[in-house]
Structure formats: C-alpha cells, structure tokens
Amino acid sequence: MAKIPWVTQAELDAQKAEQERQRQIRTLESLLAERYAAHSRLLATDADPAEIEEVKDEIALILEELGGLYNATTT
C-alpha cells in the first residue's frame, strides 16, 4: 500500500511564504537591473547630477530591501 505524505497547514503556509519571498526577490532583482542600466545611461550621457543621485538612492533602497529578503528565513 502506498504511503500518503501528509503536510500540515503550517508546512503549507511556510511553502507559500517562501514562494512569495522568492517572487519578491525576483521582482526586486529585475528592478535593480533596470536601475543599474538607467544609472549607466545617465553617466554615459552626462546627465544632471541630481538625477544620477536619485537613481543611486533608488538602487540603495532596493539593495536594502533585497538584503532583508535574502536574510529572511521562513519556518
């Protein structure tokens, strides 16, 4: 007779939380790549320094949020 693997609600919730964390990471990594590309374009075109700083600030915020997600553990 085949053994049916039982999964508790807590395990299901943890799996869903991990999937959501991974989705958020992918989204932020994509946004980060876009902001890095924008920063490079701004530097290459001698853009306004204030605009370059704004993009750098956005990059820093994304990196901070990603750091929290990378270090998060789901139980």
C-alpha positions in Angstrom: 0.0 0.0 0.0 1.3 3.4 -0.9 2.1 5.8 1.9 0.4 9.2 1.5 2.7 12.1 2.6 0.8 14.4 4.9 1.6 18.0 5.0 0.5 20.2 7.9 -1.1 23.5 7.4 1.9 25.2 9.0 4.1 23.5 6.3 1.8 24.6 3.6 1.9 28.2 4.9 5.7 28.1 5.1 5.8 26.9 1.5 3.5 29.7 0.4 5.6 32.3 2.4 8.8 31.0 0.8 7.2 31.2 -2.7 6.1 34.8 -2.1 9.6 35.7 -0.8 11.2 34.2 -3.9 8.7 36.1 -6.1 9.6 39.4 -4.3 13.3 38.7 -4.7 12.8 38.1 -8.5 10.8 41.3 -8.8 13.4 43.4 -6.9 16.3 41.9 -8.8 14.7 42.8 -12.1 14.0 46.3 -10.9 17.6 46.5 -9.6 19.0 45.5 -13.1 16.8 48.2 -14.7 18.0 50.9 -12.2 21.7 49.9 -12.8 21.1 50.2 -16.6 19.5 53.6 -16.0 22.4 54.7 -13.9 24.9 53.7 -16.6 22.9 55.5 -19.3 22.8 58.6 -17.1 26.6 58.5 -16.5 27.2 58.0 -20.2 25.1 61.0 -21.2 26.5 63.5 -18.6 23.0 63.8 -17.0 22.1 66.1 -14.3 24.0 65.1 -11.0 20.7 65.3 -9.1 19.1 62.8 -11.4 22.1 60.5 -11.0 21.9 60.7 -7.2 18.2 60.0 -7.3 18.9 56.7 -9.2 21.7 55.9 -6.8 19.3 56.4 -3.9 16.8 54.1 -5.6 19.5 51.4 -6.0 20.4 51.7 -2.4 16.8 51.2 -1.3 16.4 48.2 -3.5 19.6 46.7 -2.2 18.5 47.2 1.4 15.1 45.6 0.8 16.8 42.7 -1.1 19.2 42.2 1.8 16.3 41.7 4.2 14.7 39.2 1.9 17.9 37.3 1.3 18.4 37.0 5.0 14.8 36.2 5.8 14.1 32.6 6.9 10.7 31.0 6.8 9.7 28.5 9.4 
